[in-house]
Amino acid sequence: MRVVIAEDSALLRQGVARLLEDRGVEIVAALDDATDILRVVREATPDVVITDVRMPPTYTDEGIRAARQILEHCPGTGVLVLSQYLDTEYARELLHNVDGGVGYLLKERVGDVSDFFAALQRVAAGEIVLDTELYRDILGGRFRRPATDLLTDREHQVLELVAVGLSNSGISGRLGISDRAVEKHVTSILSKLRIPGSPDGNRRVLAVLDYLRARGRV
C-alpha cells in the first residue's frame, strides 16, 4: 500500500508514518499543510491519502476541500480523514456522490493500531469507514444544521457586514483588518456555504440569504 500523509502536527505525522512503515506501507509523501496535496497525489498516485479537516494555512476546512478534490479528480485514490473534530456536515460533504474509498475517524478514538490499519485497508479497497458516533448521527438524520454554523466567529462578523451592504474595503475598515484578509474570509464563507460560481447570480447575495434563513428572517 502506498500512502500520502497530510498532517500539520509533526509528532502525529511522523508517528503515523512510522507505525505504517512497520507494517510494510510505503509513505510516498508526508505534508504539513493542504496546499500541495492534490498536486502530490496526481504525481505520486497513492492508494490512500490520510488528512485532517483543519489544515494550514487558515485552519478552517482545507483538509476536507482537498479530500473532495482528490475523490473527484484522482480516481483510485481513497481518502481517510483523521481528525479531532466530529462534524457531520463535513462528513456529508465528504460522502456526497462519493465514488471510491473514504473514511472519517476521530483521532481520540483510534486506540488500536491494528484497527486503524484495517480501516486504512478498507478505504484502499474502495469501502466507506466511519466513526461509530458519526455513523449513528448520519443514520439518525441528526446532522442537518445550518451551514452558517460552520463559520468561525470572524467569518460571522464578515458575513453580517456583507449583509448590511458593506464592500470589502468597508468591512476591512470596520474590523481593522486588511482588504486581503477580508477577501480570504469571504472566499472561505462562500466555500463553507457551498455557493458555486455562477454568471446568473451574485454569490454575496446568496450568502446573505443563507445568513438570513439561518436566523429565520426569510
C-alpha positions as a Python dict, from the first residue, in 0.01 Angstrom:
ca = {
    (1, 'M'): (0, 0, 0),
    (2, 'R'): (122, 349, -89),
    (3, 'V'): (9, 637, 135),
    (4, 'V'): (33, 1017, 147),
    (5, 'I'): (2, 1175, 493),
    (6, 'A'): (-112, 1538, 531),
    (7, 'E'): (-99, 1640, 898),
    (8, 'D'): (26, 1968, 1047),
    (9, 'S'): (134, 1809, 1377),
    (10, 'A'): (490, 1686, 1321),
    (11, 'L'): (465, 1440, 1610),
    (12, 'L'): (147, 1280, 1480),
    (13, 'R'): (263, 1289, 1118),
    (14, 'Q'): (590, 1113, 1197),
    (15, 'G'): (424, 874, 1441),
    (16, 'V'): (162, 756, 1189),
    (17, 'A'): (430, 723, 922),
    (18, 'R'): (646, 507, 1148),
    (19, 'L'): (358, 283, 1251),
    (20, 'L'): (253, 227, 890),
    (21, 'E'): (608, 169, 767),
    (22, 'D'): (646, -101, 1033),
    (23, 'R'): (354, -276, 861),
    (24, 'G'): (505, -254, 516),
    (25, 'V'): (325, 60, 397),
    (26, 'E'): (520, 291, 166),
    (27, 'I'): (487, 657, 270),
    (28, 'V'): (529, 839, -61),
    (29, 'A'): (488, 1188, 90),
    (30, 'A'): (432, 1350, 430),
    (31, 'L'): (294, 1705, 411),
    (32, 'D'): (241, 1964, 684),
    (33, 'D'): (-29, 2166, 504),
    (34, 'A'): (-301, 2123, 243),
    (35, 'T'): (-157, 2350, -24),
    (36, 'D'): (7, 2085, -243),
    (37, 'I'): (-197, 1775, -163),
    (38, 'L'): (-372, 1750, -500),
    (39, 'R'): (-52, 1805, -698),
    (40, 'V'): (138, 1547, -491),
    (41, 'V'): (-142, 1292, -525),
    (42, 'R'): (-158, 1338, -901),
    (43, 'E'): (217, 1284, -928),
    (44, 'A'): (254, 1001, -675),
    (45, 'T'): (-81, 816, -732),
    (46, 'P'): (-103, 671, -379),
    (47, 'D'): (-365, 418, -271),
    (48, 'V'): (-483, 634, 21),
    (49, 'V'): (-439, 989, 149),
    (50, 'I'): (-462, 1046, 524),
    (51, 'T'): (-556, 1404, 609),
    (52, 'D'): (-712, 1620, 879),
    (53, 'V'): (-1013, 1854, 849),
    (54, 'R'): (-846, 2177, 957),
    (55, 'M'): (-509, 2234, 798),
    (56, 'P'): (-276, 2526, 734),
    (57, 'P'): (-273, 2791, 607),
    (58, 'T'): (-607, 2903, 761),
    (59, 'Y'): (-702, 2602, 976),
    (60, 'T'): (-1064, 2602, 856),
    (61, 'D'): (-1170, 2332, 609),
    (62, 'E'): (-866, 2294, 381),
    (63, 'G'): (-837, 1923, 451),
    (64, 'I'): (-1199, 1848, 357),
    (65, 'R'): (-1178, 2058, 42),
    (66, 'A'): (-856, 1881, -59),
    (67, 'A'): (-1021, 1545, 14),
    (68, 'R'): (-1314, 1628, -215),
    (69, 'Q'): (-1075, 1734, -492),
    (70, 'I'): (-884, 1409, -459),
    (71, 'L'): (-1201, 1200, -473),
    (72, 'E'): (-1323, 1394, -777),
    (73, 'H'): (-1001, 1420, -975),
    (74, 'C'): (-790, 1121, -868),
    (75, 'P'): (-994, 803, -921),
    (76, 'G'): (-842, 503, -749),
    (77, 'T'): (-712, 704, -453),
    (78, 'G'): (-905, 673, -128),
    (79, 'V'): (-916, 935, 145),
    (80, 'L'): (-912, 874, 520),
    (81, 'V'): (-989, 1183, 729),
    (82, 'L'): (-831, 1151, 1073),
    (83, 'S'): (-946, 1442, 1286),
    (84, 'Q'): (-1019, 1563, 1637),
    (85, 'Y'): (-1339, 1724, 1506),
    (86, 'L'): (-1655, 1516, 1476),
    (87, 'D'): (-1855, 1718, 1224),
    (88, 'T'): (-2140, 1558, 1036),
    (89, 'E'): (-2163, 1846, 789),
    (90, 'Y'): (-1803, 1786, 686),
    (91, 'A'): (-1878, 1413, 667),
    (92, 'R'): (-2179, 1475, 447),
    (93, 'E'): (-1966, 1691, 219),
    (94, 'L'): (-1703, 1417, 206),
    (95, 'L'): (-1958, 1147, 124),
    (96, 'H'): (-2156, 1347, -134),
    (97, 'N'): (-2164, 1150, -462),
    (98, 'V'): (-1854, 963, -349),
    (99, 'D'): (-1714, 704, -589),
    (100, 'G'): (-1428, 535, -411),
    (101, 'G'): (-1289, 458, -71),
    (102, 'V'): (-1342, 715, 200),
    (103, 'G'): (-1319, 722, 579),
    (104, 'Y'): (-1370, 964, 867),
    (105, 'L'): (-1229, 868, 1208),
    (106, 'L'): (-1172, 1056, 1533),
    (107, 'K'): (-810, 1072, 1648),
    (108, 'E'): (-901, 1023, 2013),
    (109, 'R'): (-1089, 701, 1940),
    (110, 'V'): (-822, 538, 1726),
    (111, 'G'): (-663, 346, 2010),
    (112, 'D'): (-563, 26, 1835),
    (113, 'V'): (-304, 22, 1556),
    (114, 'S'): (-448, -296, 1407),
    (115, 'D'): (-795, -142, 1383),
    (116, 'F'): (-652, 171, 1222),
    (117, 'F'): (-455, -34, 971),
    (118, 'A'): (-766, -240, 893),
    (119, 'A'): (-963, 83, 832),
    (120, 'L'): (-688, 205, 600),
    (121, 'Q'): (-701, -122, 406),
    (122, 'R'): (-1078, -95, 370),
    (123, 'V'): (-1053, 258, 234),
    (124, 'A'): (-783, 146, -9),
    (125, 'A'): (-1022, -130, -121),
    (126, 'G'): (-1293, 126, -201),
    (127, 'E'): (-1505, 90, 113),
    (128, 'I'): (-1656, 357, 342),
    (129, 'V'): (-1535, 365, 703),
    (130, 'L'): (-1696, 598, 958),
    (131, 'D'): (-1654, 663, 1329),
    (132, 'T'): (-1938, 487, 1512),
    (133, 'E'): (-2084, 809, 1658),
    (134, 'L'): (-2072, 975, 1318),
    (135, 'Y'): (-2245, 676, 1165),
    (136, 'R'): (-2524, 695, 1425),
    (137, 'D'): (-2572, 1067, 1361),
    (138, 'I'): (-2599, 1014, 986),
    (139, 'L'): (-2825, 712, 1025),
    (140, 'G'): (-3049, 908, 1261),
    (141, 'G'): (-3057, 1210, 1035),
    (142, 'R'): (-2933, 1442, 1311),
    (143, 'F'): (-2675, 1620, 1101),
    (144, 'R'): (-2885, 1878, 925),
    (145, 'R'): (-2793, 2211, 1077),
    (146, 'P'): (-2747, 2549, 913),
    (147, 'A'): (-2432, 2568, 704),
    (148, 'T'): (-2365, 2904, 871),
    (149, 'D'): (-2284, 2707, 1189),
    (150, 'L'): (-1960, 2606, 1018),
    (151, 'L'): (-1837, 2966, 1009),
    (152, 'T'): (-1580, 3099, 1254),
    (153, 'D'): (-1661, 3398, 1475),
    (154, 'R'): (-1466, 3627, 1242),
    (155, 'E'): (-1646, 3486, 936),
    (156, 'H'): (-1979, 3553, 1107),
    (157, 'Q'): (-1869, 3914, 1161),
    (158, 'V'): (-1770, 3948, 796),
    (159, 'L'): (-2096, 3794, 672),
    (160, 'E'): (-2301, 4023, 896),
    (161, 'L'): (-2127, 4323, 744),
    (162, 'V'): (-2180, 4185, 393),
    (163, 'A'): (-2548, 4156, 484),
    (164, 'V'): (-2570, 4527, 565),
    (165, 'G'): (-2417, 4612, 228),
    (166, 'L'): (-2055, 4693, 309),
    (167, 'S'): (-1788, 4639, 44),
    (168, 'N'): (-1464, 4455, 122),
    (169, 'S'): (-1289, 4784, 189),
    (170, 'G'): (-1574, 4895, 413),
    (171, 'I'): (-1552, 4568, 606),
    (172, 'S'): (-1174, 4596, 642),
    (173, 'G'): (-1215, 4947, 784),
    (174, 'R'): (-1488, 4837, 1026),
    (175, 'L'): (-1296, 4534, 1155),
    (176, 'G'): (-947, 4681, 1136),
    (177, 'I'): (-810, 4409, 907),
    (178, 'S'): (-660, 4418, 557),
    (179, 'D'): (-861, 4401, 234),
    (180, 'R'): (-680, 4076, 154),
    (181, 'A'): (-785, 3926, 488),
    (182, 'V'): (-1146, 4020, 413),
    (183, 'E'): (-1119, 3861, 69),
    (184, 'K'): (-989, 3537, 225),
    (185, 'H'): (-1275, 3534, 477),
    (186, 'V'): (-1534, 3592, 203),
    (187, 'T'): (-1384, 3311, -7),
    (188, 'S'): (-1396, 3075, 292),
    (189, 'I'): (-1757, 3175, 368),
    (190, 'L'): (-1869, 3103, 12),
    (191, 'S'): (-1691, 2768, 21),
    (192, 'K'): (-1843, 2661, 353),
    (193, 'L'): (-2192, 2768, 240),
    (194, 'R'): (-2134, 2569, -81),
    (195, 'I'): (-2227, 2860, -306),
    (196, 'P'): (-2098, 2783, -657),
    (197, 'G'): (-1976, 3043, -901),
    (198, 'S'): (-2249, 3139, -1146),
    (199, 'P'): (-2288, 3408, -1413),
    (200, 'D'): (-2659, 3428, -1324),
    (201, 'G'): (-2633, 3514, -955),
    (202, 'N'): (-2441, 3726, -710),
    (203, 'R'): (-2264, 3492, -469),
    (204, 'R'): (-2256, 3751, -191),
    (205, 'V'): (-2634, 3794, -217),
    (206, 'L'): (-2681, 3417, -194),
    (207, 'A'): (-2456, 3408, 113),
    (208, 'V'): (-2662, 3682, 276),
    (209, 'L'): (-2981, 3485, 204),
    (210, 'D'): (-2831, 3183, 381),
    (211, 'Y'): (-2740, 3410, 672),
    (212, 'L'): (-3097, 3544, 695),
    (213, 'R'): (-3256, 3198, 661),
    (214, 'A'): (-3041, 3068, 947),
    (215, 'R'): (-3187, 3345, 1162),
    (216, 'G'): (-3544, 3290, 1045),
    (217, 'R'): (-3567, 3626, 872),
    (218, 'V'): (-3663, 3498, 525),
}
